Amino acid sequence: MPFLLRRIVFERWDPAVTELDSPLPSDPLADLVTKRGNLSLWLVTDDRLNLDQVITAVAANAGVVSNVPFVMIQHSLLEEHGFRIVESRGNTPLSEAANEHRDVVGLDAARLVDLAELFRRHGEFAEYSEARVRQLLAQAVNGRRLRRQDLKPDVQTHLERRALI
């Protein structure tokens, strides 16, 4: 079964994940900002062979090069809980990954809390280091899968100063 990935900030989730018997704190909701009731996620294949590409797509849209913490959850689990997931073109300069984007649509505040609770209880929390993210971005630029000018200026400068691109 494929997974759905969302970039997060670990510090917001730490007490929520370590204290499962307590109510969900409000901080994790800051990582689940919606637009018109839709939450942006990325599809990761069940064999995870596209995970590097998804992380590259996420990092390519960032304003700085940094670590990428994330949570992944099984796609089917969200469907089982009545969440509607649709394909949508991802906002990333890594065009080859844009089709790996999904939206959870039709969310209201209560359903967003339900979704956060599913992430909390069933999500797999992990992180790509800044060094790995830097390497992935440089590989994408040097392999001509990502145009350097499509990166934000600080990301370009970061990679150039390290003579990676």
Buried (B, 14 or more C-beta within 10 A) or exposed (E): EBBBBBBBEBEBBBEBBEEEEEEBBEBBBEBBEBEEBBBBBBBBBEEEEBBBBBBBBBBBBBEEBBBBBBBBBBBEBBEEEEBEBEEBEBEBBBBBBBEBBBBBBBBEEEBBBBBBBBBBEBBEBBBBEBEBBBBBBBBBBEEEBBEBEBBBEEBBEBBEEEEBB
